[in-house]
Amino acid sequence: MSQAKRGRGPADGASAPGGLLDLLGVAAVLVEADGRIDMWSPQAEELFGYTGDEAVGQLAAPLLLHPEHREAAIRLFAQVMETGLGWAGSFPIRHKDGRTRMVEFRNMRLTDNLGDHYALGLATDMSTLRLVERKVALSTQLVTQAPIGLSVLDADLRYVVVNPALASMHGVPEADHVGRAFREVLPGAPFLTAELQMREVLETGVPMVDRQVVGRTRADPDHDHAWAVSLYRLEDHRGHVLGVANVVVDVTDRYNAARKADRAQQRLRLMAGGSARIGTTLEVERTAQELADVLVPDLADMVAVDILDSVLRTGRPELGDGPALFRALAVRTAYPTDASQAIIPPGRLTTYHADHPAAHCIRTRQPLLITHLESGDLSRVAADADAARLLARAGVHTDMAVPLIARGQIIGVMGLARARNPQPFDEDDLTLACELASSAALSIDNAILHQHIRSAAETLQRSLLPQLPPHHPGLEIAARYRPAQAFSEVGGDWYDVIPLDGDRTALAVGDVMGSGIPAAAAMGRLRTATSTLADLNLGPARILTHLDKITHGLDPYFATCVYAVFDPRAALLHVASAGHLPPVLVRAGRPPELLDLPTGTPLGVGGVPFETTTLDLRPGDQLVLYTDGLIETRDDPIDERLDDLLRLLSLPYRSAEETCDRLLQRLRHPADHDDVALLIARAQPLTSA
């Protein structure tokens, strides 16, 4: 604010009237010893109604007083002139217009250099004076007795007045405020914004109401307090800026209640987020990572999830006398930090010392909350001395460990810490972490159980698939099986290559509906039956008819199948389908084509005859048999995927093995939800063994 706006000093020349005397309109009258008026101020004209020309030279008593008041006034005048003692009080005067007006007087004797005496009278309207006195008294009482903090700062933001309530909030005596700058009394970053707001109010004159400030003062240096601050500019009655008034209300209880409500909402959000985001798959590592992702950064700056290695291997905890062996599954930090180097990385095996929070959780099955960690205490939560140094450098100051318990068994531990977040963990944080850990532990345990079942089914299925013989008369053969990689369990897809007499070879690809160990077992029975029936020298349609009856007895299972017999001597292929996707025939020098076979019904339906189709298969021609897992997806139409298959098969490949690998690479996604059986047979010239 400019100096001109704030007002000029005496050296700058006369300033406009202002201040309390002008507000009161104090009149000055100088009376000679004989009672005649010698001097008359402009304020006297306003107060009494007479101009200076009308008053000067006149006897004061007859001019200004009613007859009944003159004797008393003359007596008081004589007393002042004789004794030199001043007199103060109210007295009724007669206004020029004839009405009586109560005026407050201050009378004193003046002596000039000749020794002559004069009486100086200072007067103001009594009602105006009483009004100002009441306002001053009210203001004084308001400031001193108000339970809210009140202060006035000048234009340089130095304290002029502070009431006891504000002094108590600051922890600084009232007298120690006066004359000191705002930032001297309240140093620190939390109050810098308040100072900037004061300057803005001084500059603009626009009040600021109920602005929240959170910080610590000398009154309570160990805890945060919150204040609602209102600011408005102070001006005199002529508009000159005097400073800024500061009204402060301690709203710490309201602030803490709001924080508690916010934390309750955060807790609900985290719980809702946990329900939606944890356990979206049946993959153990991903589920553990989902738990860590939900907690960071809303609850913790860093989280680690460790699972007992015995649980991952066998599905149950095996706790001996020694330290528990963990496998780290997930780590998440809110920002790059040295602390991440102190956390065991995912995939690594580790043990913890007996005082470590993870060891405590395994022993007691109870969570552990460490509200404050001093630098010397970090060895307790660190894996080793180097890790403790890294945690100290990162500023870790609070920690908690929560056991992961599912179906009554402890399966692992979750560790949480804060560094950049200055708030220590408390009981509410621990309760929230335990609730999320309880839900996540069940999801992790389900994923582990699924992994074991899936591994058993995959092992069973692979054991039931054939080992391809090294030589097939007139054929180059390649085959692949890929289990489902995502949510679903292992399915019932299979392939088989069966040598027959006369240099013939039977080729089969099938898919048992369902998943898991039962589907794999049903697949094994069908493959065994197919191999047995093939030795009877039956045609493909007859083979499928017998398999249909066998599958019907495996209720509730159904299966699809393509069965073909290749005769290299006649260069003929005999093929039949039971509800299966059409094979692809790639003839040398011609585009690939889907074989237009009678589709038939799936095995297990019963009562529907199958048909055998015969076609040429000459050297260089290639037959591709596959299950639906190769081409079906949730998002793409099957016709488009079949077109993709034909397009890929139109490319030149050096071998059937290369063709298998390229098809799986281009058509199969690692997270696909179905297993795949793929069998490729390329006709070759028949040579003698």
Long-range contacts (C-beta under 8 A, 24 or more apart in sequence): 1-155, 1-202, 1-203, 1-241, 5-240, 5-241, 6-155, 6-240, 6-241, 7-240, 16-238, 17-238, 18-236, 18-237, 18-238, 18-240, 19-236, 20-132, 23-132, 23-237, 24-124, 24-125, 24-128, 24-129, 24-132, 25-124, 25-125, 25-128, 26-122, 26-123, 26-124, 27-122, 27-123, 27-124, 28-120, 28-121, 28-122, 29-55, 29-60, 29-120, 29-121, 29-123, 30-110, 30-118, 30-119, 30-120, 30-121, 31-60, 31-77, 31-118, 31-119, 31-120, 31-121, 32-118, 33-81, 33-116, 33-117, 33-118, 33-119, 35-59, 35-60, 35-61, 35-74, 35-77, 36-60, 37-63, 38-118, 44-123, 47-101, 47-103, 47-123, 47-124, 47-125, 48-93, 48-95, 48-96, 49-95, 49-96, 49-97, 50-96, 54-96, 64-93, 64-94, 65-92, 65-93, 65-94, 66-92, 66-94, 66-100, 76-107, 77-107, 77-119, 80-107, 80-108, 80-109, 80-119, 81-109, 81-117, 81-119, 84-109, 85-109, 90-126, 101-125, 102-126, 102-127, 104-129, 148-247, 148-248, 148-249, 149-227, 149-246, 149-247, 149-248, 149-249, 149-250, 150-245, 150-246, 150-247, 150-248, 151-177, 151-245, 151-246, 151-248, 152-234, 152-242, 152-243, 152-244, 152-245, 152-246, 153-182, 153-198, 153-243, 153-244, 153-246, 154-242, 154-243, 155-202, 155-241, 155-242, 155-243, 156-181, 157-181, 157-182, 157-183, 157-195, 157-198, 157-199, 157-202, 157-244, 158-182, 159-185, 160-243, 166-246, 166-248, 168-219, 169-217, 169-219, 169-225, 169-227, 169-248, 169-250, 170-217, 170-218, 170-219, 171-217, 171-218, 171-219, 171-220, 171-221, 172-218, 186-215, 186-217, 188-215, 188-216, 190-214, 190-215, 190-216, 191-215, 194-229, 197-229, 197-231, 198-231, 198-244, 198-246, 201-231, 201-232, 201-233, 201-244, 202-233, 202-241, 202-243, 202-244, 205-233, 205-235, 207-231, 207-232, 207-233, 208-232, 212-251, 212-255, 214-255, 224-252, 225-250, 225-252, 225-255, 226-250, 226-251, 226-252, 226-254, 226-255, 226-256, 227-251, 227-252, 263-428, 266-298, 267-428, 267-432, 269-298, 270-294, 270-295, 270-298, 270-299, 270-432, 270-436, 271-432, 271-435, 271-436, 274-436, 274-439, 274-440, 275-439, 278-436, 278-439, 278-440, 278-443, 279-439, 279-440, 279-442, 279-443, 279-446, 279-447, 281-447, 281-486, 281-487, 282-446, 282-447, 282-450, 282-451, 282-487, 283-447, 283-451, 283-486, 284-312, 284-329, 284-444, 284-447, 284-448, 284-451, 285-329, 285-330, 285-346, 286-447, 287-440, 287-443, 287-444, 287-447, 288-329, 288-330, 288-440, 288-444, 289-329, 289-330, 289-332, 289-346, 290-440, 291-330, 291-414, 291-436, 291-437, 291-440, 291-444, 292-330, 292-331, 292-332, 293-332, 294-436, 295-332, 295-416, 295-433, 295-436, 296-332, 296-333, 296-334, 297-334, 297-335, 297-421, 299-416, 299-429, 299-432, 299-433, 300-334, 300-416, 300-417, 300-418, 300-421, 301-333, 301-334, 301-335, 301-337, 301-339, 301-417, 301-418, 301-419, 301-420, 301-421, 302-331, 302-332, 302-333, 302-334, 302-337, 302-339, 302-340, 302-343, 302-396, 302-416, 302-417, 302-418, 302-419, 303-330, 303-331, 303-332, 303-414, 303-415, 303-416, 303-417, 304-328, 304-330, 304-331, 304-343, 304-344, 304-414, 304-415, 305-329, 305-330, 305-331, 305-404, 305-412, 305-413, 305-414, 306-344, 306-350, 306-358, 306-412, 306-413, 306-414, 306-415, 307-404, 307-411, 307-412, 307-444, 307-448, 308-362, 308-410, 308-411, 308-412, 309-349, 311-409, 311-411, 311-412, 311-445, 311-448, 312-448, 315-448, 315-449, 315-452, 316-409, 317-409, 317-410, 317-411, 319-362, 322-351, 323-351, 323-352, 323-353, 323-354, 323-359, 324-351, 324-352, 324-358, 324-359, 324-362, 325-349, 325-350, 325-351, 326-350, 326-351, 326-352, 326-358, 326-412, 326-413, 329-412, 334-420, 335-420, 337-394, 337-419, 337-420, 338-390, 338-391, 338-393, 338-394, 339-390, 339-391, 339-394, 339-396, 339-417, 339-419, 341-387, 341-390, 342-382, 342-383, 342-386, 342-387, 342-388, 342-390, 342-391, 342-394, 343-387, 344-383, 350-383, 352-383, 355-380, 356-380, 356-381, 356-383, 357-381, 357-399, 357-400, 357-401, 357-413, 357-415, 358-401, 358-413, 358-415, 360-401, 361-401, 361-402, 361-403, 361-410, 361-413, 362-403, 362-410, 362-413, 365-403, 365-405, 365-410, 366-403, 367-400, 367-401, 367-402, 367-403, 367-430, 367-433, 367-434, 368-400, 368-401, 369-400, 369-425, 369-426, 369-427, 369-429, 369-430, 370-398, 370-399, 370-400, 370-425, 371-398, 371-424, 371-425, 371-426, 372-397, 372-398, 372-424, 373-397, 373-398, 373-399, 381-415, 381-417, 391-417, 394-419, 395-419, 395-420, 397-422, 397-424, 398-423, 398-424, 398-425, 399-425, 400-425, 400-429, 400-430, 400-433, 402-430, 402-433, 402-434, 402-437, 403-437, 404-437, 404-440, 404-441, 404-444, 405-437, 405-438, 405-441, 406-441, 406-442, 406-444, 406-445, 407-442, 407-445, 411-441, 411-444, 411-445, 411-448, 412-441, 412-444, 414-440, 450-489, 453-489, 453-516, 453-517, 454-483, 454-489, 454-490, 454-516, 456-517, 457-489, 457-490, 457-515, 457-516, 457-517, 457-519, 457-520, 458-483, 458-490, 460-517, 460-520, 460-521, 460-524, 461-490, 461-492, 461-494, 461-520, 461-523, 461-524, 464-494, 464-520, 464-523, 464-524, 464-527, 465-494, 465-495, 465-527, 466-495, 466-496, 466-497, 466-527, 468-497, 469-497, 469-499, 471-689, 472-497, 472-499, 472-505, 472-681, 473-503, 473-504, 473-505, 473-568, 473-686, 473-689, 474-503, 474-505, 474-566, 474-568, 474-569, 474-619, 474-683, 474-684, 474-685, 474-686, 475-505, 475-566, 475-568, 475-681, 475-682, 475-683, 475-684, 476-655, 476-656, 476-681, 476-682, 476-684, 477-505, 477-656, 477-679, 477-680, 477-681, 477-682, 478-655, 478-656, 478-657, 478-659, 478-660, 478-679, 478-680, 479-660, 479-677, 479-678, 479-679, 479-680, 480-660, 480-661, 480-664, 480-676, 480-677, 480-678, 481-675, 481-676, 481-677, 481-678, 482-629, 482-664, 482-668, 482-675, 482-676, 482-678, 483-675, 484-515, 484-629, 484-672, 484-673, 484-674, 484-675, 485-670, 485-671, 485-672, 486-671, 486-672, 486-673, 487-673, 488-515, 488-673, 488-674, 489-515, 489-516, 489-519, 490-515, 490-516, 490-519, 490-520, 490-675, 491-515, 491-519, 491-629, 491-674, 491-675, 492-519, 492-520, 492-522, 492-523, 492-557, 492-559, 493-523, 493-627, 493-629, 493-674, 493-675, 493-676, 493-677, 494-523, 494-526, 494-527, 494-677, 495-625, 495-677, 495-678, 495-679, 496-527, 496-530, 496-531, 497-679, 498-530, 498-531, 498-534, 500-534, 500-535, 500-537, 500-565, 501-537, 502-567, 502-569, 503-567, 503-568, 503-569, 503-686, 504-565, 504-566, 504-567, 504-568, 505-565, 505-566, 505-568, 505-681, 506-530, 506-534, 506-563, 506-564, 506-565, 507-563, 507-564, 507-565, 507-566, 507-623, 507-625, 507-679, 507-681, 508-561, 508-562, 508-563, 508-564, 508-625, 509-561, 509-562, 509-580, 509-625, 509-626, 509-627, 509-677, 509-678, 509-679, 510-559, 510-560, 510-561, 510-562, 510-580, 510-603, 510-627, 510-677, 511-559, 511-560, 511-561, 511-580, 511-627, 511-628, 511-629, 511-677, 512-557, 512-558, 512-559, 513-557, 513-558, 513-559, 513-602, 514-556, 514-557, 518-557, 519-557, 522-551, 522-554, 522-557, 522-559, 523-559, 525-550, 525-554, 526-550, 526-551, 526-554, 526-559, 526-561, 526-603, 530-561, 530-563, 539-565, 539-574, 539-576, 539-612, 540-564, 540-565, 540-574, 540-575, 540-576, 540-610, 540-612, 541-576, 541-609, 541-610, 541-611, 541-612, 543-576, 544-576, 544-578, 544-600, 544-603, 544-610, 545-609, 545-610, 547-578, 547-603, 548-578, 548-603, 548-604, 548-605, 548-606, 548-608, 548-610, 549-606, 550-603, 551-603, 551-604, 552-603, 552-604, 552-605, 552-606, 554-604, 555-604, 557-604, 558-602, 558-603, 558-604, 558-605, 559-602, 559-603, 559-604, 560-602, 560-603, 560-627, 561-603, 562-625, 564-623, 564-625, 566-617, 566-623, 566-681, 566-683, 568-683, 568-686, 569-686, 571-616, 571-617, 571-618, 571-619, 571-683, 572-614, 572-615, 572-616, 572-617, 573-614, 573-615, 573-616, 573-617, 573-623, 574-612, 574-613, 574-614, 575-612, 575-613, 575-614, 575-615, 576-600, 576-610, 576-611, 576-612, 576-613, 577-610, 578-602, 578-603, 578-610, 579-603, 579-605, 581-626, 581-627, 581-628, 581-631, 583-623, 583-624, 583-625, 583-626, 584-623, 584-624, 584-626, 584-645, 584-646, 584-649, 585-615, 585-617, 585-621, 585-622, 585-623, 585-624, 586-621, 586-622, 586-623, 586-624, 586-649, 586-650, 587-618, 587-620, 587-621, 588-618, 588-619, 588-620, 588-621, 589-620, 591-646, 591-650, 592-624, 592-645, 592-646, 592-649, 592-650, 593-646, 594-642, 594-646, 617-683, 618-683, 619-683, 619-684, 619-685, 620-682, 620-683, 621-682, 621-683, 622-649, 622-656, 622-659, 622-680, 622-681, 622-682, 622-683, 623-680, 623-681, 623-682, 623-683, 624-649, 624-659, 624-663, 624-678, 624-679, 624-680, 625-678, 625-679, 625-680, 625-681, 626-663, 626-676, 626-677, 626-678, 626-679, 627-674, 627-675, 627-676, 627-677, 627-678, 628-674, 629-668, 629-672, 629-674, 629-675, 629-676, 629-677, 630-663, 630-664, 630-667, 630-668, 630-676, 630-678, 631-667, 632-674, 633-669, 633-672, 634-673, 641-667, 655-682, 656-680, 656-681, 656-682
